[in-house]
């Protein structure tokens, strides 16, 4: 029976085109962002877990930078101690020569940080122990935090990352469905032409 009150087939085709359009837009968004989850509607639980992991990854990454900076600060202090050691050696030479009243000796005491060569070398040795510990700790921290940074980033990608192959397949699928839906809608609307033909 042909009616004009409701073109159910056309309505169904139009509705399905809308569904296909949403699917197509989702596939395009995922392909262009590289993310499977772009909003809470995609997967709210995964979004929460992924964002938590991403935040942890960024924090660990920042800690790597800080640890590297701490390492080079210790290296700088180590270099300064190397120069202080040379100053202490020169002080020892002057002490042996009996010229500790010279202006050079006074300047060397200031630069070496000791009251005499032995005191300077004792202080330098203590400082070197501290520097060695700082360098070792900084390197260890940089490595551990680097591993954490990588792993947390991997966790975030597992939750949020798009399967590019699957999304390419979805893109093709929804493009075909949109074309087929448009064709079906056109065919469903032909019934109106049939009604008009009755009046001719």
HUZI-V574774 format. One record per run of one state. SS is the DSSP state (H for helix, E for strand, - for the rest). FROM is the first residue (numbers start at 1). TO is the last residue. If there is no record, write none. Layout:
# HUZI-V574774
<<SS;FROM;TO> <SS;FROM;TO>>
This chain:
# HUZI-V574774
<<-;1;7> <H;8;33> <-;34;34> <E;35;35> <-;36;39> <H;40;97> <-;98;102> <H;103;112> <-;113;116> <H;117;160> <E;161;161> <-;162;163> <H;164;188> <-;189;189> <H;190;198> <-;199;200>>
